[in-house]
C-alpha cells in the first residue's frame, strides 16, 4: 500500500475525502501513530445541491487539523462496524507533516 505524503501548517485543516459505502454497512475507521501533532474529526456535511440516487452512498470526509509541528502516520480502513477485526475492503495511508 502506497503512503500519501501531506504537509499542513499548525492551525490549518486538510480534508480527506473517502468513498462511502454506508448503504452496504461499511464505515471508515482511522488510527494515527500519535495524535500529539494532529486532530482528526469526521466532517458532517449536507449535500444541498446534489440529487442523491436511491441506493447510493455519500463520500465520508475527515478533517485533519495541525496542532503542533511534527510527523505522524494515519491509516484509514473501511470495514463493517460489526467486523472490526475483519479484513478492510479499502485502506488509505497518509504521512502527515505539521509545520
LINKA-V320869 format. One record per residue. RES is the residue in one small letter. PHI is phi in radians with two decimals (* if undefined). OMEGA is omega in whole degrees, 0 to 359 (NA if undefined). NEAR is the number of other ideal C-beta (glycine too) atoms within 10 Angstrom. Layout:
# LINKA-V320869
RES;PHI;OMEGA;NEAR / RES;PHI;OMEGA;NEAR
This chain:
# LINKA-V320869
x;*;181;7 / x;-1.34;178;6 / x;-1.73;178;12 / x;-1.55;182;12 / x;-1.71;180;10 / x;-2.29;176;14 / x;-2.24;177;12 / x;-2.33;178;17 / x;-1.70;176;11 / x;-0.98;179;14 / x;1.54;178;9 / x;-1.82;183;11 / x;-2.10;179;16 / x;-2.08;177;18 / x;-1.39;175;10 / x;-2.00;183;21 / x;-1.83;184;10 / x;-2.13;182;16 / x;-1.15;181;13 / x;-1.55;173;17 / x;-2.40;184;19 / x;-1.05;180;13 / x;-1.21;177;11 / x;-1.76;177;10 / x;1.57;182;11 / x;-1.65;175;19 / x;-2.33;176;16 / x;-1.67;175;23 / x;-2.08;180;12 / x;-2.26;176;16 / x;-2.50;178;11 / x;-1.94;176;17 / x;-0.99;175;13 / x;-2.66;176;11 / x;-1.88;177;12 / x;-1.22;187;11 / x;-1.88;184;21 / x;-2.37;173;25 / x;-2.18;181;12 / x;-2.06;180;18 / x;-2.39;171;11 / x;-1.14;178;12 / x;-1.89;181;12 / x;-1.69;182;7 / x;-2.17;175;10 / x;-1.92;180;7 / x;-1.77;184;9 / x;-1.30;188;5 / x;-1.59;186;5 / x;-1.75;175;9 / x;-1.50;182;6 / x;-1.58;176;9 / x;-1.35;179;6 / x;-1.04;178;5 / x;1.52;178;7 / x;-1.58;178;12 / x;-1.97;174;13 / x;-1.37;173;14 / x;-1.15;174;13 / x;-1.72;182;20 / x;-2.14;175;16 / x;-2.12;175;19 / x;-1.87;175;14 / x;-1.82;183;23 / x;-1.96;179;16 / x;-1.31;180;21 / x;-1.81;183;13 / x;-2.74;179;9 / x;-1.06;179;11 / x;2.82;183;15 / x;-2.29;175;15 / x;-2.59;176;18 / x;-1.88;179;13 / x;-2.19;177;23 / x;-2.09;174;16 / x;-1.82;178;19 / x;-2.29;180;18 / x;-1.80;181;18 / x;-2.69;176;20 / x;-1.36;183;14 / x;-1.00;183;9 / x;-1.46;178;7 / x;-2.14;185;12 / x;-1.08;179;11 / x;-1.72;180;5 / x;-1.39;180;10 / x;-1.33;178;8 / x;-1.26;178;17 / x;-1.48;176;13 / x;-2.47;179;13 / x;-2.44;174;13 / x;-2.37;181;20 / x;-1.99;180;13 / x;-2.24;169;19 / x;-1.89;185;14 / x;-1.85;173;23 / x;-1.91;178;15 / x;-1.81;181;23 / x;-2.01;NA;11
